Structure formats: C-alpha cells, structure tokens
Amino acid sequence: MRTKIKLLFKLNDGVDAARLRAPFEAEIARLDASLTAPSEILIGKAATDPELHVIAAGAFDPSAGPFDVMLEIIPPHGSIDKASSLLKGLSDRLAGLVDIGASAALVGAEHVVLPGDGGTLVLIANRRLPHLDHQQFIDYWFGFHANFTRTHTPPEIGFRYRQFHTDVTRTEALCAATGFGGGDFDGAAECYYPDDDAMRSLMAIAEIVDEATEDEVKFVDHERCVTTVFVPSQELAGL
C-alpha cells in the first residue's frame, strides 16, 4: 500500500497541457531537494477524443467534463506530510494556467485489486451517496465491490484495477496548502487497460456494466463523480 498525492487539473481556456511541464519540473525539483529521496511521479494527459470519456463514464454522469491533467506524486515512505507542505502556494504558482476552483488536490492510500498497469488509464473520481459517511463508503467499496471486480472481469481484456482511498484529514490540509477547491472526493478508481480499444471492449459488455452499475448505486453518487481517460506516463515529456 502506497500513500500518494493526486493533483487533478482543469486547464483555463486556451491553455495547452504542455505549458504545465516547466512548473511541474520546478515543483518536483523542490520536493526532491527537500525529501530523503526522489519522489515517484505519474503524469496523465487527458485523451483528446471526447467520445472516449463518455464511453468510459458508463453510468456515471459525464456532464461535469473530464479533468485535463493529472500529476500523481508518491514521496518516500513517511514523507507524505512534508511533501504536502512543500506544495503550499501551488495555486499561486499556476495562476493563469489552471482553474483553481475546479482543480482537485487529494491525499490517500493506493490499494491494488488487480495488479498491473497499461497504456490507457480511466480515472473515476468518486463521491459517496449523501446517506453514507466516508468510512462507510470505503468499507463497501473495498470490502465488497473490489471482489466484484475480481470475479466479473474477463481476464483476456487485460483490465487492471486499483482503488485510491482519500485520507480526509490530510486532504483538507493539502487543499489548504495548495489553494485548490476540489478536495471532497472520497477516492478514485484507477482502471488500467492495454489501450483504448480494450476499454471500449469491456464497456461494450452490457451484462458486466449493468451488474457493476447495480452495485455502484448502493454507495456511489454517479451524478457527482468525474471520469477522465488519461494517457499515463512517468515522464513529464508526456504532457
């Protein structure tokens, strides 16, 4: 289990994702200079085909629109709080490039359900139903729904799956430090596929999608979640 920082950005109109490359380099350099070892990073650039985000959303409401860029930071063990504090003022440093209110800053733990990764990452930032508290949401999502995924996914598709469980207290501190508005996600489903076609193939199997949706409506607020198809990379050149 790894604790990590997940930053999800909505770009301002007319801003290309590549303009975040230099600011990201500066942020990572500052982290690496202050922590005991370099942080592991994952970059995500949103797919340019808008249809992909709609297909990936399935039963989730796609009206909010996807995020544009993801920066995931996995600092050295035991350094998560220091790494978060080093991101203080990030919204000021990215002023003019990103929509501060619509961007999200999260801290949480990664739980691997189906190990592996792939060339397409579908990230579903989840919010719980109003009658559940955060821990009830996590208990059901990981305690029951995770096993549903293990037993209902055709192995030949190459689907790989992790759950990111938000740490509420640390996320509140990170939002205060960075200045970003979005911190009320309870977690994020990290769904990896070999490629876009594999994702389309799984989402076209109505029986699986319908059964998954039937279970999700017990704990997920589909209308308040955000689905994004990212092209993942461990290099900033991916932007």
N, C-alpha and C positions, 0 to 999 in steps of 0.2 A: 504494500500500500504506500503510495507516494502522496505527499501533501504538495499542492501546487497553486499557483496564481493563474487565473484565467481572465484575460482582458479581452473584451469584445467591443469592437468599434463600429460605429456608424459614421461614415465619412460625410463631410459637408458637401453640398452640391458642387460639382465641377472639380473635386479633388481626386486625383489618381492615387491608388494604393501605394504606388512606388514612392510617393513623397513621404511616407512614414518610415522608409528604410533608414535614412540618416538619423532621425530622432530615436528610433529603436536601437540602433547601434550605440548611441550615446547612453541610453538607459542601461543596456546590458553591460557596457563597459564600466559604468559606475557600480553596478551590482557586483561584477566580478572583482573589482578593485577593493571592495569593502567586505566581501564574504570570504569564507575559508577556502573555497574552490569555485570554479566556474559553474554557473547555472546551466542546466539543460533547457533548451528552448524548442518550441514548436510554433511555426508560423502557419497561418491559414489565410488564404485569399479566396474570397467568395467566387463560385463559379459564375461565369458571365451569362450563361443560358438561364433566363428567368424560369423557364419551364421546369428545370431540374429542382429548384427549390419547392415548387408547388407539388411535384411528384413525391419528393422526399417527405413533405409535410403529412401526407396521408390524411388522417382525420383531424390533424391539427389545423387551426385557423391560420392561413398564410397571409392574412391582410396586414399584419404588422410589418411584413417585409423582412428579409434576412439581414443579418449583420454583414459588414463589408470585409472586415479583417479581424483575425484572432491572433493574439500573442499569448502563448502559454509559457510560463516560467516555472521551472522546477529547481528551486535553490538547493544547496547542500542540506543534508539532514540536520534538523534542528535550527535552521536559519530562516524559517518562513516569516517570523515576526519582524526580524531585522530587514529582510528583503522588502516586506510590505512598507516598512517605514521609509526605506530608501526611495520609494516611488512617490513620496509626498510632493505635491505640486505638479503631478504629471499633466493634469488638465491644462494648467497654465503653459506648460512646455509644448503642448499640442494645440494650443489655441489657434483657431482659424482652419485647422485641418479636420477635426472631428466634431461631431455633435455631442457635446459633453453630457447633456441630459439623457440622450438616448443610448449612450455607451455604457457598458457594464464592467464592474470590477468585482471579481469573486475570489475567495479563498476556499479550498476544500480538499477532500481526500479522494484519490482515484481508487476504484475497486474494479478489478479485472474480472469480467464474467466469461468472455470468450477471448482468449489471448491472441494477440497479433495486431497488425495494422494493415494499411492498404493505401492505394493512390487516391481514393475518394473518402472524405470524412463528412458524414452527416452529423451535425451537432444540433441537438434539440435542447434548448434552454428551458427547463421545466418550472412551472409554478403549480402549487398544490391547490386542491379544491378548498373553498373557504372553511368548511367544517372540520378540516384536519389541521393539526399543528405540524411544525416542521418535522419533528421526530416521528410522528405517525406516518407522514408521507414517506420518509426514508425507510422506516420499518417495513412498510408494504412493498415499496419499490424494490428494495434489495432482498427482503425476506421471501417474497412470493413472485413478483414479476420477473426478477432476474432468472429464476428457474424456468419460467415460461419461455423465455428467450432461448435458453439452452436446449430445451426439448422440442421446440417448434420451428427451428431454423434449419432448412436443408443445408447440409454441410458442403455440398458441391458449389454453392453460391460464393463461399469464401467470406461470409459475414463475420466480423469481429466486433466485440462489444465491451465497453467499459461504462461504469457509472461514476460520475463526479458528484460527490455529496458536499454541498456547501456547508462550511463552518460559519454559522450565523454571526457569532461574536467577532471573529477575525475578518469576516466580510464587511461588517459595519465599520471596523477600524480602517480597512483598506479603502472603502468608499470615502470616508472622511479624509484620508490622506491624499488620495488621488483627485478627489473632487468630482468623480463621475456619479451620475444619477442612478444607474441601474445596479442594485445590489439585492433585490428581493427575489431572485431565482433560488429555488430550493435545491437545484442541482442541474446537471446536464447529461443527457445520454450521448455518448461518444460512439458513433456507429461507423465502423470502417468497412469499406468494400474494396475489392481489387481495382474497380474502375466504375465509371458512371453506368455502364451497361448492366453490371451486376446489381447495382442499386435499383435500376429500372426493373430488372427481372424479379427481384424479391418483392418490390412494391406492386407488381402486377399479379401476385398470387393472392387473389381476393380472400381465400379462406384464412390465410395467415394474418393478413391485415385486419380482417373483420374480427378475428378472435383476439388479436392484440388490442384492438380498439375497445372491445367489450370489457377487457380487464382494465385498460387505462382509465376509462370513465369512472372507475371507482376511487381514483386518487389524483388524477391529473386534470388540471383546468385547461382543456385544449384551446380555449379562446385566448389565453394569456401566455402561451408559450411561443417561442421563436425558433424556427427551423432554418438552418443555413447549410448549404452544401459547400464545403471548403476543399480546395486543393492544398493538402498539407505539405510542409517542407520543414526541414531542420536548418535551413539556410535562409538568411534574410534576402538573398537574391531571389527567393520565391515570390517576393512582392513585385 
